[in-house]
Amino acid sequence: QVQLVESGGGLVQAGGSLRLSCTASGRTFSMYVMGWFRQAPGKQRELVAAISSGGMTNYADSVKGRFTISRDNVRNTVYLQMNSLKPEDTAVYYCRTIAPAVYWGQGTQVTVSS
């Protein structure tokens, strides 16, 4: 069992930045592929960024060049640095283990005002 706790959401103006953090319980964090997902009102939940246990990354086209996912396996934490935020980035952001098992965090609200 892995528990995930996100933090770092909030309200920011367009063009601003936020950094989300997700800290995992347990001693097996380093073996998990980790991802950040988001869900905007009325839309399906979508994958924003993912990072493998070895640090390889993948991004949704909509955030490439603006968002950076990283991880610290000593601190059991994955980060999402979000720059040049746009109103369309407004959503609840979720941390999730992708593999070898699926666990979700509770989500953190990100609101970008125009």
C-alpha positions in Angstrom: 0.0 0.0 0.0 1.2 3.5 -0.9 -0.3 6.7 0.3 0.3 9.9 -1.7 -0.1 13.4 -0.4 -0.1 16.4 -2.7 0.6 20.0 -1.8 1.4 23.2 -3.6 -1.8 24.1 -5.4 -3.4 27.5 -5.2 -4.5 30.6 -7.1 -2.1 32.3 -9.5 -2.3 34.8 -12.3 -1.8 33.8 -15.9 1.9 33.7 -16.7 2.8 32.8 -13.1 4.3 29.6 -11.7 3.5 27.0 -9.1 5.3 23.9 -7.9 3.3 20.9 -6.8 4.8 18.2 -4.5 3.6 14.7 -3.9 5.1 12.7 -1.1 4.7 9.0 -0.9 4.6 6.6 2.1 6.5 3.4 2.1 10.0 2.2 1.1 9.3 1.2 -2.5 8.8 4.7 -4.0 11.9 4.5 -6.2 10.5 1.5 -8.1 7.3 3.3 -9.2 6.7 5.1 -12.4 5.0 8.3 -11.2 2.6 10.6 -12.9 0.7 13.9 -12.5 -2.9 13.9 -13.9 -5.4 16.7 -13.9 -9.2 17.1 -14.3 -10.9 20.3 -15.3 -14.6 20.8 -14.6 -16.6 18.9 -17.2 -13.6 17.2 -18.7 -12.0 13.8 -18.4 -9.0 13.3 -16.2 -5.8 13.4 -18.3 -2.1 12.6 -18.0 0.0 15.7 -17.7 3.5 14.3 -17.1 5.2 11.0 -16.1 8.6 10.0 -14.9 10.1 6.6 -14.7 12.1 5.2 -11.8 15.2 6.1 -13.8 14.2 9.6 -14.5 12.9 9.4 -18.1 10.0 11.9 -18.6 7.0 12.3 -20.9 4.6 15.2 -21.2 1.3 16.0 -22.7 1.6 18.2 -25.7 -0.3 21.0 -24.0 2.3 21.4 -21.3 5.6 20.7 -23.1 8.1 23.4 -22.6 6.1 24.9 -19.6 5.9 22.0 -17.1 8.8 19.9 -15.6 8.3 16.7 -13.7 11.1 15.5 -11.4 11.6 13.2 -8.5 13.7 12.8 -5.3 13.8 9.1 -4.4 15.5 9.9 -1.1 12.6 12.1 0.0 10.0 9.9 -1.7 8.7 12.9 -3.5 7.7 13.8 -7.1 7.4 17.4 -8.2 5.6 19.3 -11.0 7.1 22.7 -11.7 4.5 24.6 -13.7 5.6 27.8 -15.5 3.9 30.2 -17.9 0.5 29.1 -16.5 -2.6 29.6 -18.6 -6.3 29.8 -17.5 -6.8 26.5 -19.3 -4.4 24.8 -16.8 -7.0 25.3 -14.1 -7.9 21.9 -12.7 -7.5 19.5 -9.8 -4.1 18.0 -10.1 -3.6 14.4 -8.9 -0.4 12.5 -8.2 -0.6 8.8 -9.2 1.6 5.8 -9.2 1.5 4.4 -12.8 3.3 1.1 -12.4 3.7 -1.5 -11.0 0.5 -0.7 -9.1 -2.0 2.2 -9.2 -2.5 4.5 -6.2 -4.0 8.0 -6.3 -3.5 11.1 -4.2 -6.4 13.2 -3.0 -5.7 16.0 -5.5 -4.8 19.7 -5.2 -6.6 22.6 -6.8 -4.8 24.8 -9.2 -6.6 27.9 -10.4 -5.1 30.3 -13.0 -6.8 33.6 -13.4 -6.7 35.6 -16.6 
